[in-house]
């Protein structure tokens, strides 16, 4: 008996939701040992298709063949028994359970927990995905939660591994290490379905690619023979917005808008990261980036800057010339702070409220609220204008936040905060899981905000993003902040080393202000 030519074959898959045809006559084939990319904009139907393969969504029509035989994948348990593992972009973890307990839910009921803890540590060390198995999930950052999902998938020894944006939490060195692992898995016969918006990764890693747009397959190719620009055109049907990062004149960068002044904060809970002597400033018309692997203090720093954590001494955080370290979020907003958190649903937006109602999370004064009464007509009008300006794919201002794809919700939240015309704009993971078209648009809007004189702080694990946007760059590691370095002087290798905390405190610091940077 000859081996099947396809590990997975999808034939004429169709899935419709009210008002949306998510998958329309989809055909796709993945061979044993093949690394196959699935490309498309947010809302193109990629996630729905992956959920059908994994058994969390039932198709309306079509067939799935597994190792040459017709398969009925009724649920994830059936998928796992077949040998299919999936890492979702939106995580399926229980906050009140530990890392090990969450991973155990996807394994056999008789799994020995002590043995599992050891395997989690070994797998994490092997693949550069270190985890503390006994830590509760509610204490993890978004990036650390993704690590849990990846390790859980790898522990099942899958025949088909589905990865949705797997490298968004990794350093460049760790990405290379993961690629070595994925190539090894492929050489051993494991098939990999790889969803990523990082086109350079797809060109470097994947053997083939299926491109989707509007729920349909629009083309297939060998990404190794394509340019990133060519793949982008296949995905979105047009040329990307070309970014122009221009340094504002020094005269426009004199005003220090944000100053983090030797910020020190003890751990808020057992698994938190202690912040040690964080020193950073952002001036008008400047974009400063903070790079780092998830879980190194970004979450704690963002909480301190936003006012969610008010334990800092007042003068440890200065907005303009005002000490705000002790103030709650709303008084900080009143002083010109705009903020986009890394968690879209739950912190950035209320899932069960409409987009227009979510406007009120950061707009609570005239003209949105007059004499204590909400002006619903005006709020809906502004929400509709953001939907149009940012090309948000939604059913209008009355659409629920949870009905939007991750990228479209991100565009709306960014637009909502920019609508406030902030003097200081802090954004965490601005394009995490966002397609190249939406990412380019968000980047263009951030650069436009800078040109208007706003001071922008970008906290991101995407080095390409930081190099495209920022004038200066810091790295955060183990609750400490590196000296800043101008983007012209920074290299990916240097930043990658700094992500491990390997910077020399005795070395002369890089320019720490826009004026110093301009004078070199």
C-alpha positions in Angstrom: 0.0 0.0 0.0 1.5 3.3 -1.1 1.6 6.3 1.3 -1.0 9.0 0.7 0.1 12.0 -1.3 -1.8 14.3 1.0 -1.8 14.4 4.7 -4.8 16.8 4.6 -7.1 17.5 1.7 -10.0 20.0 1.9 -12.6 19.8 -0.9 -15.3 22.5 -1.6 -15.6 23.7 2.0 -18.3 26.2 2.6 -19.3 28.0 5.8 -21.8 30.9 6.1 -22.9 33.0 9.1 -25.8 35.5 9.1 -24.8 38.2 6.6 -21.3 36.7 6.0 -20.0 34.0 3.7 -16.8 33.1 5.6 -15.6 30.2 3.4 -16.8 29.8 -0.2 -15.8 26.6 -2.1 -12.4 26.3 -0.4 -9.9 23.7 -1.8 -6.5 23.1 -0.1 -4.0 20.2 0.1 -1.1 19.7 2.4 1.5 16.9 1.9 3.4 15.1 4.7 6.4 17.2 5.7 5.1 20.3 3.9 5.1 23.7 5.6 2.1 25.4 3.9 1.2 29.1 4.5 -2.3 30.4 4.5 -2.3 34.2 3.6 -5.1 36.8 3.7 -6.3 39.9 5.3 -8.1 40.0 8.6 -11.6 38.7 7.9 -10.5 36.7 4.7 -11.8 33.5 6.3 -8.5 31.9 7.4 -9.4 31.4 11.0 -12.8 29.9 10.1 -11.1 27.4 7.8 -8.6 26.4 10.5 -11.4 26.0 13.1 -13.2 23.7 10.6 -10.0 21.6 10.3 -9.6 21.4 14.1 -13.3 20.6 14.7 -14.4 23.7 16.6 -16.6 24.8 13.7 -18.8 22.6 11.5 -18.8 23.3 7.8 -22.1 23.8 5.9 -20.7 21.8 2.9 -17.6 20.1 1.7 -15.3 17.2 2.7 -12.1 16.7 4.6 -9.7 13.9 3.8 -7.1 12.8 6.3 -4.2 10.6 5.1 -6.3 9.7 2.1 -9.5 8.7 4.0 -12.7 10.7 4.4 -12.7 12.2 8.0 -15.5 13.6 10.1 -13.9 15.9 12.6 -16.8 16.6 14.9 -14.8 18.3 17.7 -11.2 19.0 18.8 -11.0 15.7 20.7 -11.4 13.9 17.3 -8.9 16.2 15.7 -6.3 15.5 18.5 -6.8 11.7 18.2 -6.1 12.0 14.4 -2.9 13.9 15.2 -4.0 17.5 14.6 -2.8 20.3 17.0 -3.7 24.0 16.7 -2.4 27.2 18.3 -5.2 29.7 18.1 -4.6 33.5 17.6 -7.2 34.0 20.3 -6.3 31.8 23.2 -8.5 29.0 24.7 -7.1 29.1 28.3 -8.8 29.1 31.7 -7.5 32.0 33.7 -8.0 30.4 37.1 -5.9 27.3 36.3 -2.2 26.9 36.2 -0.1 26.6 33.0 0.3 22.8 33.6 -3.5 22.3 34.4 -4.4 24.1 31.1 -2.0 22.0 29.1 -3.3 18.8 30.8 -6.8 19.6 29.5 -5.7 18.8 26.0 -3.9 15.5 27.0 -5.1 12.1 28.2 -7.0 12.0 31.4 -4.4 9.7 33.1 -1.5 12.1 32.4 0.9 12.3 35.4 1.1 15.9 36.5 4.6 15.7 37.9 5.8 14.2 34.6 3.9 16.9 32.7 5.5 19.7 34.6 9.0 18.3 33.7 8.0 17.9 30.1 6.7 21.5 29.9 10.0 22.8 31.3 12.0 20.6 28.9 9.9 21.6 25.8 10.1 25.3 26.8 13.9 25.2 27.1 14.3 23.2 23.9 12.2 25.6 21.8 13.0 28.9 23.6 9.5 29.0 25.0 10.3 29.0 28.8 7.3 28.8 31.1 6.6 28.3 34.8 4.2 25.4 34.9 2.7 26.2 38.3 1.9 29.8 37.5 -1.8 30.8 37.1 -2.8 31.9 33.6 -4.5 35.1 34.8 -1.0 36.4 35.8 0.4 35.9 32.3 0.8 38.6 29.6 -0.7 38.0 26.2 2.6 36.9 24.8 3.2 34.4 27.6 -0.3 32.9 27.0 0.7 32.3 23.4 3.7 30.4 24.6 1.4 28.1 26.7 -0.6 27.4 23.5 2.5 26.5 21.5 4.0 24.2 24.1 0.6 22.5 24.6 0.5 21.8 20.8 4.1 20.5 20.7 3.5 18.1 23.6 0.9 16.1 21.5 3.5 15.1 18.9 1.2 16.1 16.1 1.1 14.9 12.5 -0.4 18.3 11.5 0.5 21.4 13.4 -1.6 24.6 12.8 0.2 27.8 13.9 -1.6 31.1 13.9 0.9 34.0 14.3 3.4 31.9 16.3 6.4 34.3 16.3 4.8 37.5 17.6 6.3 36.9 21.1 9.8 35.8 20.1 13.2 37.5 19.8 14.9 37.3 16.3 17.2 34.6 17.8 14.2 32.6 19.2 12.4 32.9 15.8 15.4 31.3 14.1 15.4 28.6 16.8 11.7 28.0 16.2 12.2 27.8 12.5 14.9 25.2 13.0 12.4 23.2 15.1 9.6 23.5 12.5 12.0 22.4 9.7 13.0 19.4 11.9 9.4 18.5 12.5 8.7 18.8 8.7 11.7 16.6 8.0 10.2 14.0 10.3 7.0 14.1 8.3 4.9 16.5 10.3 2.8 18.8 8.1 2.5 22.4 9.2 -0.2 25.0 8.3 1.4 28.4 9.0 -0.7 31.6 9.3 1.4 34.7 9.6 1.3 38.3 8.4 5.1 38.5 8.4 5.8 37.9 4.7 9.5 37.6 5.1 9.0 34.7 7.5 6.7 32.9 5.0 9.2 33.4 2.2 12.0 32.0 4.4 10.1 29.1 5.9 7.2 27.9 3.8 7.2 25.5 0.8 3.8 26.6 -0.6 1.1 29.2 0.1 -2.7 29.5 -0.4 -4.0 33.0 -0.6 -7.5 33.9 0.5 -9.6 37.0 0.0 -13.2 37.5 0.9 -13.7 33.9 1.9 -12.4 32.5 -1.4 -9.1 31.1 -2.6 -7.6 33.6 -5.0 -4.3 31.9 -5.7 -1.5 29.5 -4.8 2.2 30.0 -5.1 5.6 29.0 -3.9 6.5 31.9 -1.6 10.2 31.3 -2.0 9.9 32.5 -5.6 7.8 35.6 -4.7 8.7 39.1 -3.3 7.0 40.4 -0.1 5.4 43.1 -2.3 4.1 40.5 -4.7 2.6 38.5 -1.8 1.0 41.7 -0.4 -0.7 42.4 -3.8 -2.1 38.8 -3.9 -3.5 39.3 -0.4 -5.1 42.7 -0.6 -5.4 43.3 -4.3 -3.5 46.6 -4.3 -0.2 48.2 -3.4 0.5 48.8 0.3 0.6 52.3 1.7 4.3 53.4 1.6 5.5 54.6 5.0 7.7 57.7 5.3 9.3 58.1 8.6 10.6 61.6 8.8 12.3 63.2 11.8 10.6 66.4 12.9 12.9 69.5 13.1 14.7 69.8 16.4 12.7 73.0 17.2 9.5 70.9 17.2 11.0 68.4 19.6 12.0 70.6 22.5 9.0 70.0 24.7 9.2 66.9 26.9 5.7 65.5 27.0 6.3 62.2 28.9 9.0 61.5 31.5 9.3 58.2 33.3 11.6 59.2 36.2 13.4 56.3 37.9 10.2 54.3 38.2 10.5 51.5 40.7 7.6 49.2 41.6 7.7 46.0 43.6 5.8 43.0 42.3 2.1 43.4 42.4 1.7 39.6 42.8 3.9 36.6 43.0 4.5 36.2 39.3 4.7 39.8 38.3 7.9 41.5 37.2 9.5 44.1 39.5 10.3 47.4 37.7 13.7 48.8 38.5 14.8 52.4 37.9 12.9 52.8 34.6 14.1 56.0 33.0 12.6 57.2 29.7 11.3 60.3 28.0 9.4 61.1 24.9 9.3 64.6 23.3 6.7 66.3 21.1 6.9 65.0 17.5 8.9 61.9 18.4 8.2 58.2 18.5 10.1 56.1 21.0 9.9 52.3 21.0 10.2 49.8 23.7 11.2 46.3 22.5 11.3 43.1 24.5 10.2 39.5 24.9 6.8 39.3 26.5 6.8 39.0 30.3 9.8 41.2 31.0 7.8 44.1 32.5 5.9 45.5 29.6 2.5 44.7 31.3 3.6 46.3 34.6 5.0 49.4 32.9 1.8 49.9 30.8 -0.3 49.5 34.0 1.8 52.2 35.7 1.7 54.6 32.7 -2.1 54.1 32.2 -3.0 54.6 35.8 -4.3 51.1 36.3 -1.5 50.7 38.8 -1.3 53.9 41.0 1.4 52.7 43.4 4.2 54.9 41.8 5.3 58.1 43.6 3.7 61.1 41.8 6.9 62.4 40.2 7.9 59.0 38.9 5.6 59.7 35.9 5.3 63.2 34.5 2.8 64.3 31.8 4.1 67.6 30.5 5.2 69.2 33.7 2.6 67.5 35.9 3.3 64.6 38.3 0.7 61.9 37.6 2.1 58.7 39.1 -0.6 58.6 41.7 -3.5 59.5 39.4 -6.2 57.2 38.1 -6.8 56.7 34.3 -9.4 59.3 33.7 -7.4 62.3 35.3 -4.5 61.2 33.1 -6.7 61.2 30.0 -7.9 64.7 31.0 -4.2 65.8 30.9 -3.8 64.6 27.3 -3.0 60.9 27.5 -4.3 58.5 24.9 -3.7 54.7 25.4 -4.3 51.5 23.4 -3.7 48.4 25.6 -2.4 45.1 24.3 -5.7 43.3 25.3 -8.3 44.4 22.8 -11.3 42.5 24.3 -11.7 43.2 28.0 -9.4 46.2 28.3 -9.5 47.9 24.9 -13.2 47.2 24.3 -16.2 45.6 26.0 -17.1 42.6 23.9 -20.9 42.7 24.4 -21.3 46.4 23.7 -21.6 48.1 20.3 -18.8 50.0 18.7 -20.6 53.3 19.4 -21.1 52.4 23.1 -17.4 51.5 23.3 -16.6 55.1 22.2 -17.6 56.1 25.7 -14.7 54.2 27.3 -12.5 57.1 26.4 -14.9 59.9 25.4 -17.0 60.9 28.4 -17.3 64.7 28.1 -18.9 67.2 25.8 -20.0 66.7 23.0 -20.4 63.0 23.8 -22.0 63.7 27.1 -24.1 66.8 27.7 -25.5 67.7 31.1 -25.0 64.2 32.2 -26.9 62.7 29.2 -25.2 60.7 26.5 -25.7 62.1 23.0 -26.2 58.8 21.2 -26.7 60.3 17.8 -23.3 62.1 18.0 -21.5 59.1 19.4 -22.8 56.9 16.6 -21.8 59.5 14.0 -18.2 59.6 15.3 -18.0 55.8 15.5 -19.2 55.6 11.9 -16.6 58.1 10.8 -13.8 56.0 12.4 -15.2 52.9 10.7 -15.0 54.7 7.3 -11.6 56.4 7.9 -9.8 53.3 9.2 -11.6 51.0 6.7 -13.0 48.8 9.6 -14.9 45.8 8.3 -18.0 45.9 10.6 -21.7 46.1 10.3 -21.8 49.7 11.3 -21.6 51.6 14.6 -24.1 49.2 16.2 -22.0 46.1 15.6 -20.9 44.4 18.7 -17.1 44.6 19.4 -16.9 40.8 19.7 -18.2 40.4 16.1 -15.1 42.0 14.6 -11.9 40.2 13.7 -8.9 41.1 15.8 -7.4 43.4 13.2 -10.6 45.3 12.5 -11.2 45.8 16.2 -7.7 47.0 16.7 -8.2 49.6 13.9 -11.3 50.8 15.6 -9.6 51.2 19.0 -6.7 53.0 17.6 -9.1 55.3 15.7 -11.1 55.9 18.9 -8.0 57.0 20.9 -6.7 59.2 18.0 -10.0 60.9 17.9 -9.2 62.4 21.3 -6.2 64.3 19.7 -3.9 63.2 22.5 -0.7 65.1 23.5 0.9 61.7 24.5 -0.1 58.5 22.8 0.9 55.1 24.3 0.2 52.0 22.2 1.0 48.4 23.1 1.3 45.8 20.3 -0.3 48.1 17.7 -0.5 45.5 15.0 -0.3 42.2 16.8 -2.1 39.6 14.6 -3.1 42.3 12.1 -2.8 41.8 8.3 -0.2 43.7 6.3 -2.8 46.1 4.8 -4.3 47.1 8.2 -0.8 47.3 9.8 0.4 49.7 7.1 -2.7 51.9 7.7 -2.2 51.9 11.5 1.5 52.7 11.1 0.6 55.6 8.7 -1.9 57.0 11.2 0.7 56.8 14.1 3.3 58.6 11.9 0.7 61.3 11.0 0.0 61.8 14.8 3.7 62.3 15.3 3.9 64.9 12.6 1.1 66.8 14.4 3.4 67.1 17.4 2.2 64.2 19.5 4.7 62.3 21.7 4.3 58.6 20.9 5.5 55.6 22.9 5.2 52.2 21.2 5.6 49.0 23.2 5.9 46.1 20.8 7.5 42.7 20.3 7.6 43.3 16.5 11.1 44.5 15.7 10.2 45.3 12.1 7.4 47.5 13.4 9.7 49.4 15.8 12.4 49.9 13.1 9.8 51.2 10.7 8.2 53.7 13.2 10.6 54.8 15.8 13.2 57.6 16.2 14.7 56.0 19.2 14.5 52.6 20.8 14.8 51.1 24.3 14.8 47.4 25.3 13.1 46.1 28.4 14.4 42.9 30.0 13.7 41.5 33.5 12.1 44.8 34.6 15.0 47.0 33.6 15.2 49.4 30.7 18.2 49.7 28.4 19.7 53.0 27.4 18.1 54.4 24.3 19.7 54.1 20.9 18.7 56.0 17.7 17.1 53.9 15.1 19.9 54.7 12.7 22.4 53.2 15.1 20.4 50.2 16.2 20.8 46.7 14.7 18.5 43.7 15.0 21.4 41.7 16.4 22.1 44.3 19.1 18.5 44.6 20.0 18.2 40.8 20.1 21.1 40.6 22.6 19.6 43.4 24.7 16.3 41.4 24.9 18.3 38.9 27.0 19.4 41.8 29.3 22.9 41.8 27.8 23.6 45.5 27.7 26.6 47.1 29.5 25.6 49.5 32.2 29.1 50.9 32.3 29.2 51.8 28.7 28.4 55.4 27.6 24.7 55.7 27.2 23.2 56.2 23.8 21.5 59.6 23.2 18.5 59.8 25.5 16.8 62.9 24.2 15.7 63.9 20.7 17.9 67.0 20.8 21.0 64.9 21.8 20.2 62.4 19.1 20.0 65.1 16.5 23.4 66.4 17.5 24.9 62.9 17.5 
